[in-house]
Amino acid sequence: MRGDVVRKCIGIGCLLFLLSLGFQTALKEWIAIPTSITVFEGEETTLYQTSRENEGLMEASIPVMSDQPHIAFSLKENSAGTEATITASKAGETELSMEVSGFPVKHVDVNVLPNIKVIPGGQSIGVKLNTEGVLVVGHHLVQTKDGDQSPGEDAEILVGDMITSIDGHPIQRMSQVAEYVQAAGEEGRPLSITIKRDQQDLTKELTPLKSNGEHSYRMGLYIRDSAAGVGTMTFYDPVSKKYGALGHVISDVDTKKPIVVHDGQIIRSSVTAIEKGSNGDPGEKLANFSQQRDILGSIEKNSPFGIFGTLAKESLKNNIHDEQMPVTLSSHVKEGPAKILTVVNGEDVEEFDIEIVSSVPQKQPATKGMVIKVTDPRLLEETGGIVQGMSGSPIIQDGKLIGAVTHVFVNDPTSGYGCHIGWMLEEAGVIDHNQEKAKAS
C-alpha cells in the first residue's frame, strides 16, 4: 500500500516536471517584465514582449490602469511575437497592475518624465581637477645614516590613499604639506596623518626623516593634488546650466583609481594635432589649454558616467546643433546609422557618420550600453577611428541625443563603446530638475 503511494507521488512529480518544461520560456518572459519602468512623456516604450509559443499564456495577463487616462497601453504583432507598449501623455508617477483572470499578480511602478530637451555639445574641453586632499601616488626611499628608509611605507600608507589632514589641519594642496612635515621633523615627533581609503577614514603615525646632506625632512611619499586632461562636452541644459562631459570616470594615471573631486574647471581648448589610432594603440587628441583661456564652468562631480557641473557661460555654441534637442531612452535606440559631434582640428565642431552596432536597453546604470563603429571616411583618415580625447562626443540618431562615446576597442580603434544619455542626465541632475519643474506645474 505504502509502495503504491510512493509510486503515485513520483509519477505526479515527474508529470509536473515535464509540464514545467513547456512553461520555462513563458516563466522567464514573465519574470523579465520590470517591476519599475521610466518613460518619457509622449514616447511609446516597450513594457514586455512575448514569443509566439507562449502567447496564449501571456495574453491571459492584461495590464489594468484604473483612473489613469494619461497612460495608453497597446499590443503589436511582429515577427518575434507580441510586443506590449505604454505611452504616457502626462509627467508623474503611477502604478500599473498586471492581472491573470482578474487576480493581480504583478505591479509595475511607472515613472513618467517630462519630455527633456538639452543642447548637444561636441566642443573640445580642457579638464582640471583638484583632489579632495592630496593623493599618494608612490613611495620613495630617504637616504639616512641608518640606511635607506621610507617613512610612508613604514607607516603603512598605501598608493591610492588620500591624505585629508595632518595633525588635525585639513589638507587640500601639496604646498600645505611641507611646513607640517618640516616642523615635526625638527621637533623629532611623529605626524598624525588622516587618510581616506575605500571610503573609510584611517589615522596613521609617520615620523619624517632627513636625507643625508639635506636640511629638509621627507615623508617618503610621492603625492599629487590635481589632474589635467582633454575631453569632449556632451550636453548642457540651457535652463539649469547643468552640463555633462566625457562619459566615463577620470582615474589617476598612477593609481588607476577614480579621483575624488574637491573642485575643478572645464576650460576652452584647441586641438593642435591627432596621434592616429592603430591596432594596440588607441591614439589621442593633442590639445592646448591654459588657465588664461576661457573657463567654461565648474566641475562638481566625477562619476562613472563622466564629469558634471555648472556652466559659467550663458551659452556654448557648436554651430551645428545649437537648438534644444530631445533625448531618448535606451529602449528606443536602434541599430543602424547615427552621427557624432567632435573636434579634430582647432575648435571647430564637426559632424561625422557612425554605426550603432548593438544597443542594450538597460534597466540599471551601466557605462557600456552601446557598441559603435566609425564609418565616416574622413574621420577614419584623420584619426583612425576613436581616439583618447573623443570621450564624451555626443551621439545623435533620428534627431535625438542618445548617448556619448566612452571607450575605444584597443584591438580595433574604429570601434568602441557608448553610454546611454539617460544615465548622464541623472548624474548631472537634469532629470531631477525637470521632475521638480513638472511637480511645480
C-alpha positions in Angstrom: 0.0 0.0 0.0 2.8 2.3 1.0 4.7 1.5 -2.2 1.7 2.5 -4.3 1.5 5.9 -2.7 5.2 6.4 -3.2 4.9 5.5 -6.9 2.0 7.8 -7.4 3.9 10.7 -5.8 6.9 10.0 -8.0 4.6 9.9 -11.1 2.9 13.2 -10.2 6.3 14.8 -9.6 7.6 13.6 -13.0 4.4 14.8 -14.7 4.7 18.3 -13.1 8.3 18.4 -14.1 7.5 17.7 -17.7 4.7 20.2 -17.8 7.0 22.8 -16.3 9.5 22.4 -19.2 6.8 23.8 -21.5 6.4 26.9 -19.3 10.1 27.7 -18.8 10.3 30.3 -21.6 7.0 31.8 -20.5 8.1 32.0 -16.9 11.3 33.7 -18.0 9.3 36.2 -20.0 7.0 36.9 -17.1 10.0 37.4 -14.7 11.5 39.8 -17.3 8.6 42.2 -17.0 10.1 45.0 -14.9 8.8 46.0 -11.5 9.5 49.6 -12.4 9.9 51.5 -15.6 10.9 55.1 -16.6 9.4 56.6 -19.7 9.4 60.0 -21.3 6.2 61.9 -21.8 4.7 61.3 -25.2 7.1 58.4 -26.2 6.0 54.9 -26.7 8.0 52.4 -24.6 8.1 48.6 -24.7 6.9 47.0 -21.5 7.4 43.4 -22.5 7.5 41.1 -25.5 6.2 37.5 -25.8 7.4 34.8 -28.1 4.8 33.1 -30.3 4.8 29.8 -28.5 3.8 31.5 -25.2 1.2 34.0 -26.5 -1.7 32.0 -25.0 -0.3 32.1 -21.5 0.8 35.8 -21.6 -2.4 37.0 -23.3 -4.2 35.8 -20.1 -2.4 38.6 -18.3 -3.7 42.1 -19.1 -2.5 45.4 -17.8 -5.1 47.3 -15.8 -4.7 51.1 -15.2 -7.7 52.3 -13.3 -8.4 56.0 -13.5 -5.2 56.6 -15.5 -6.4 58.3 -18.7 -3.0 59.7 -19.5 -1.4 56.2 -19.8 -2.2 54.3 -23.1 -1.5 50.5 -23.5 -1.2 48.7 -26.8 -0.3 45.3 -28.2 1.5 44.9 -31.5 2.2 41.9 -33.6 5.7 41.4 -35.0 7.8 38.6 -36.4 9.0 37.5 -33.0 5.6 37.6 -31.2 3.6 40.2 -29.5 5.0 43.5 -28.1 3.3 45.3 -25.3 3.9 49.1 -25.1 2.8 52.0 -23.0 2.6 55.7 -23.8 2.2 58.5 -21.2 0.8 61.9 -22.1 1.5 63.5 -18.7 4.5 63.5 -16.4 4.2 61.9 -12.9 4.2 58.6 -11.1 1.6 55.8 -11.3 1.2 52.1 -10.8 0.3 49.5 -13.5 -1.3 46.3 -12.2 -0.8 43.0 -14.2 -3.7 40.6 -13.7 -4.4 37.0 -14.7 -8.1 36.0 -14.8 -8.9 39.1 -12.7 -6.3 38.4 -10.0 -3.4 40.9 -9.6 -0.1 39.1 -9.9 2.5 41.8 -10.6 2.7 45.6 -10.1 4.8 47.9 -12.3 5.8 51.3 -11.0 5.7 53.8 -13.9 7.8 57.0 -13.6 6.9 59.4 -16.4 9.5 62.1 -17.0 8.8 65.4 -18.8 9.9 65.5 -22.5 13.5 66.6 -21.8 15.5 68.7 -24.2 19.1 69.7 -24.0 21.7 71.2 -26.3 24.3 68.8 -27.6 28.0 69.7 -27.2 30.9 68.3 -29.2 33.4 71.1 -28.1 36.9 70.1 -27.1 37.4 71.0 -23.4 40.4 71.1 -21.1 39.7 69.4 -17.7 41.5 70.4 -14.5 40.6 68.6 -11.3 41.6 69.4 -7.8 41.5 66.4 -5.4 39.8 66.2 -2.0 43.1 66.2 -0.1 46.4 65.1 -1.7 46.7 61.7 -3.4 49.5 59.3 -2.6 50.9 58.0 -6.0 54.1 56.3 -4.9 56.8 55.7 -2.3 60.4 56.7 -2.3 63.4 55.9 -0.1 65.1 58.5 2.1 68.9 58.0 2.4 69.9 58.3 6.1 72.9 57.4 8.2 70.9 54.3 9.3 70.3 53.2 5.7 67.5 53.8 3.1 64.0 54.0 4.6 60.6 55.1 3.5 58.6 56.6 6.4 55.4 56.5 4.4 55.7 52.8 3.6 56.7 52.0 7.2 53.5 53.8 8.4 51.5 51.5 6.0 50.2 54.4 3.9 49.4 52.9 0.5 49.4 54.1 -3.1 45.9 55.4 -3.7 45.3 56.7 -0.2 44.1 60.3 0.1 45.7 62.4 2.8 42.9 64.6 4.2 44.5 66.1 7.3 47.9 66.3 9.1 47.9 66.9 12.9 44.3 67.9 12.7 44.9 70.5 10.0 42.8 70.0 6.8 44.9 69.4 3.7 43.8 70.4 0.2 47.1 71.3 -1.6 50.6 69.9 -1.8 52.0 73.2 -0.7 50.4 72.8 2.7 52.2 69.5 3.5 55.9 70.7 3.6 55.5 73.0 6.6 53.9 70.4 8.8 56.5 67.8 7.8 59.4 70.1 8.5 58.0 71.2 11.9 57.5 67.6 13.1 61.0 66.6 11.8 62.7 69.5 13.7 60.8 68.6 16.9 61.6 64.9 16.5 58.0 63.8 16.7 55.6 61.8 14.6 52.9 63.2 12.4 49.3 62.2 12.9 48.0 61.7 9.3 44.4 61.1 8.5 43.8 59.2 5.2 40.8 58.2 3.3 40.9 54.6 1.9 38.0 52.8 0.3 35.5 55.4 1.8 37.0 54.8 5.3 38.9 57.4 7.4 42.1 55.9 9.0 44.8 57.5 11.1 48.5 56.7 10.7 51.6 57.9 12.5 54.5 58.9 10.3 57.9 60.1 11.5 59.7 62.3 8.9 63.3 61.7 8.1 66.1 63.9 6.9 68.2 62.7 3.9 72.0 62.9 4.1 73.3 66.3 3.1 69.8 67.9 3.2 68.1 70.3 5.6 64.5 69.4 4.8 62.6 66.4 6.2 60.7 64.0 4.0 57.8 61.5 4.3 59.0 59.1 1.7 55.8 59.6 -0.3 55.0 60.9 -3.8 51.9 63.0 -3.7 49.6 64.9 -6.2 46.8 67.4 -5.7 45.5 67.9 -9.2 45.0 66.2 -12.6 44.5 67.6 -16.1 43.4 66.2 -19.5 41.4 66.7 -22.6 37.8 65.5 -23.4 34.6 66.5 -25.1 31.5 68.2 -24.0 28.4 66.0 -24.3 25.4 68.3 -23.5 24.2 71.2 -21.4 20.8 72.3 -20.2 20.1 75.9 -21.1 17.7 76.4 -18.2 19.6 75.0 -15.2 23.1 75.5 -16.9 24.0 71.9 -15.8 26.3 70.0 -18.2 27.8 66.6 -18.7 31.0 65.6 -20.4 33.4 62.6 -21.1 31.0 59.8 -20.4 33.5 57.9 -18.2 35.2 58.4 -14.8 38.6 60.2 -14.6 41.1 58.0 -12.9 44.6 58.8 -11.6 47.2 57.8 -14.2 49.4 56.2 -11.5 46.9 54.6 -9.0 44.3 53.8 -11.7 41.7 54.8 -9.1 38.8 57.3 -9.6 39.8 60.8 -8.5 37.7 62.2 -5.6 37.0 65.7 -6.7 37.2 68.7 -4.4 36.6 71.2 -7.2 37.8 71.9 -10.8 37.2 73.7 -14.0 36.5 72.9 -17.6 38.4 75.2 -20.0 38.1 76.0 -23.7 40.7 74.0 -25.6 42.0 73.8 -29.1 43.1 70.6 -30.8 46.6 71.0 -32.2 47.3 67.5 -33.6 46.0 64.0 -33.7 48.0 60.9 -33.0 46.3 58.4 -35.2 45.0 55.2 -33.7 46.0 51.7 -34.8 45.7 48.1 -33.5 47.0 48.0 -30.0 47.3 51.9 -29.8 44.1 53.9 -29.5 45.8 57.2 -30.4 44.9 60.6 -28.9 44.0 64.2 -29.4 46.7 66.7 -28.6 45.2 70.0 -27.4 46.3 73.3 -26.0 44.7 74.9 -22.9 45.8 77.0 -20.1 44.4 78.9 -17.1 44.4 82.0 -19.2 41.9 80.5 -21.6 38.1 80.9 -21.1 36.8 79.0 -18.0 33.6 77.4 -19.3 32.3 76.0 -16.0 32.9 74.3 -12.7 33.4 70.5 -12.0 31.3 69.3 -9.1 31.2 65.5 -9.7 33.5 62.9 -11.2 31.4 59.7 -11.6 31.5 56.5 -13.8 29.4 58.4 -16.4 31.8 61.4 -16.7 32.3 64.9 -15.1 29.4 67.1 -14.2 28.9 70.7 -13.0 27.5 74.1 -13.9 28.4 76.3 -16.9 29.8 79.8 -16.3 28.8 80.9 -19.8 25.4 81.9 -20.9 25.6 79.6 -23.9 28.1 77.3 -25.6 27.8 77.0 -29.4 28.9 74.2 -31.7 27.5 76.0 -34.8 25.8 72.7 -36.0 23.1 71.9 -33.4 22.6 74.9 -31.2 18.9 74.4 -30.6 17.5 72.2 -27.9 17.3 68.6 -28.9 15.1 65.9 -27.4 16.8 62.9 -25.7 15.6 59.3 -25.8 15.6 56.3 -23.5 17.9 53.3 -24.1 15.0 51.2 -25.2 14.4 53.5 -28.2 18.0 53.3 -29.5 18.2 51.1 -32.6 20.9 49.5 -34.6 21.9 51.5 -37.7 23.3 54.9 -38.8 24.0 57.7 -36.3 26.2 60.8 -36.0 28.7 62.1 -33.5 29.9 65.6 -32.9 33.5 66.2 -32.1 36.6 68.3 -32.9 39.6 67.1 -34.9 41.2 70.5 -35.7 41.3 73.7 -33.7 37.9 74.5 -32.0 35.6 73.7 -34.9 32.9 71.1 -34.0 32.1 68.8 -37.0 29.6 66.0 -37.6 30.7 62.5 -38.6 29.0 59.2 -39.5 29.0 56.2 -37.2 27.0 53.0 -37.0 25.2 51.7 -33.9 26.3 48.0 -34.0 24.3 47.0 -30.9 22.4 48.6 -28.0 21.3 47.2 -24.7 18.0 48.6 -23.3 19.4 48.9 -19.8 17.3 48.9 -16.6 20.2 49.6 -14.3 23.0 52.2 -14.8 26.0 50.9 -16.8 28.6 52.7 -18.8 28.8 50.4 -21.8 25.3 50.5 -23.3 26.2 50.6 -27.0 28.8 49.3 -29.4 29.6 51.8 -32.1 31.7 51.8 -35.2 33.1 54.8 -37.1 32.1 54.7 -40.7 32.9 58.2 -41.8 35.8 58.1 -44.4 37.2 61.5 -43.4 37.2 60.7 -39.6 38.9 57.4 -40.3 41.5 59.2 -42.4 42.1 61.9 -39.7 42.1 59.8 -36.6 41.9 56.1 -37.4 38.6 55.9 -35.5 38.0 56.6 -31.9 40.9 58.3 -30.0 41.5 59.5 -26.5 40.0 63.0 -26.1 37.0 62.0 -28.1 35.3 60.6 -25.0 32.0 62.5 -24.4 31.3 63.2 -28.1 27.5 63.3 -28.3 25.8 60.5 -30.4 22.7 61.6 -32.3 20.2 59.4 -34.0 17.0 60.4 -35.8 17.3 64.0 -34.5 17.6 62.9 -30.8 20.5 62.8 -28.4 21.0 59.1 -27.5 24.4 59.0 -25.7 28.1 59.7 -25.7 31.3 58.0 -26.9 33.1 56.5 -23.9 35.8 53.8 -24.8 37.7 52.6 -27.8 38.5 48.9 -28.5 42.3 48.8 -28.3 42.5 46.0 -30.9 40.1 47.8 -33.2 40.3 51.6 -32.9 37.4 52.0 -35.5 35.0 50.7 -32.8 34.2 51.3 -29.2 31.5 51.8 -26.5 29.0 54.4 -25.9 26.8 55.1 -22.8 23.1 55.9 -22.9 22.3 59.6 -22.3 19.7 58.9 -19.6 22.4 57.9 -17.0 24.4 61.1 -17.8 21.2 63.2 -17.4 20.6 61.7 -14.0 24.2 62.2 -12.8 24.0 65.9 -14.0 20.7 66.4 -12.1 18.9 67.4 -15.3 16.3 64.7 -14.8 15.7 65.8 -11.2 15.4 69.4 -12.2 12.8 68.6 -14.8 10.9 66.4 -12.4 10.7 69.2 -9.9 9.6 71.6 -12.6 6.8 69.1 -13.6 5.6 68.8 -10.0 5.6 72.6 -9.6 3.4 72.9 -12.7 
